[in-house]
């Protein structure tokens, strides 16, 4: 197009003037026309100049004059531009179409006209069509003007973008400006670029930078600040160093950076507040890209990244914040959070401690006061230690580490725990009162310190503490029974337990203090275990049901508490496979196995699954132990400490009778339960009311014949006609006031109802020295006594030796006072048939307290009249008594109710 404008020296000078001002160029062209009124190019050129000056009517006249003088491409171009300026799009396009007639087939001229036509179409408001026409021109046949076409398209997109911005359509503006940038930077040397600039007034020299700036502004206006920052950096990256340095001081850039930074921070804070963490990160990143000197923004971005679980990035941000402001505690706060999230708990604790130190040393009193909101790691450590100490009260003194096989005492286990990530995580996580969680501390401690216990029977040379100390159980020679210990530890480890206990190697039996604590605590240890492994070394693999009952394990004294105490048990056969191939986690829930265990041990099913230690059901528990054997004779008693919840001194060498006597003495004294006096066999040297052997309890306890509630009601009604209410109440109150039995110095003070013997005769000598006696006692029906002891006979005609008083006694059992449940059932019957000497109470929907007590009193008397197992006592020199016969063989029944009031506390040797 350039040659079309350079028609004469004067015209060229006019166009050069156009670079300075329109007036000067117009004057120059007017001089050319004055010199030659037929110079059509001068008229066309002046038309273009006047069009630039927006003198559209004058431009149209000059263009018409040029064509009238001589039609030319330049004239038609001028005419088209003049029409477009007057918004005559149809006239403009028609003028350009006529211009093709004078192209003489020159392809460059044709392309020039097509390009101008596209520009005019764009200028008359058909922007997308103008851009599309240029695209089609390039596709039709690329030529030397292709760079020019791209430049013009870029300008068009920029103009559309700027128009969209004026209309506040920022997203559309971004789209158009992005399209402009995508065409690439301007080629300022492309042919024809200067001509287009002169003809249409398009300035290309600063457009490229202007497009970027406008796109940044459009993105900012659309609140897409992070993209605005990216666009800004993209622009700066394309500048040479000199231009970039110049731009850094440009007012627009300084202002834009400040606005973007502040807006990004605000948007980031808003996103963070509503948990839009990704958006917050993007906004803070945009702010930091413009100004990386604000520690506060790094801290906030660290917070957002931590919330997303991006621990590494969160840590980097926190460390940047610390570098920018060493005195601030908050960089350390989020460093702690990031390290904690990354499970680097040791360094997290250090970062948190540094934060607390910064708070304490802050010059700002408000900041120093914030320290009160936090717990120090030392405080949490102490709380954890207290929880551990509390748990350890019920844990064994020494355990085997199932991973290493080494023995650990309590302090060593605590140190091992404090080296674990679990402990450090606890310390790191509990930073404030709101995050401090006692339940979670207990849970973590319980999980780490939970242990498995071994229940077995000793066989051969079991590995002792001295054999294991300082080495791993896994390093022991693989011979039985060491392999039993190894397999047990492996089984516990495979089940997920860190610790295991075996009585063979976990007790220092040479230390009397430790031995005492171990034996008295063992029930609790089994109770608190997470798993008790019961190893049946004599039960072959793949055994059928019934093999458990044949195992020697069911006969051992210590194993009684070892299956009563635990809540979770598992039985294993000889090869360490689960018994009956039952792989459930708790054989205590197996109906089959529990029934077999009940049949083998005599322990009732409810006790197998819900046993509670204590001095209840004393006689039944003694019977469970009656057939069990122990290697050490004193263990007959020591193995029952936990079952009865009794703590006594352990003294191997005191012999069986003394150990059992002390145990039974403690049971009777603490419980007041006299059923422990119900046994068959030889008396103990400890006290004649106690047996010499635990086997004395093998026989069932005496059980009087069952009396129905109706029969009891009838008995009460019968009593009302034979005794007065005052007598019944007096007896009730007297018995109710009796103290419980008590021991002192092996002597038993036994409250009881006393029936003195008035005659004792022998009837026959039985086999094996058993003798049968008949006794007459004051207030009792005649009694038959069967005993192996030779008793001194006497009768009214042949009285007993002086001081040899013999008594049949009924030990007082406070359980007989518990007649309320029967009394309530028979109350109405009693009230319906009151004795003649009792004034009936007034009718009432609720019985009075006095009537309740009276009914209970009559019920008690009725119970005492039933058959009972008596004790035969013989007075000894000094006034005390000695038991001489088993109560199972002395079944008595009251004849005279009045004698029930003869109640004494008798001392028995």
Order of alpha helices (4+ residues) and beta strands (2+ residues): alpha-alpha-alpha-alpha-alpha-alpha-alpha-alpha-alpha-alpha-alpha-alpha-alpha-alpha-alpha-alpha-alpha-alpha-alpha-alpha-alpha-alpha-alpha-beta-beta-alpha-alpha-alpha-beta-alpha-alpha-beta-alpha-beta-alpha-beta-alpha-alpha-alpha-alpha-alpha-alpha-alpha-beta-beta-beta-beta-beta-alpha-alpha-beta-beta-beta-beta-beta
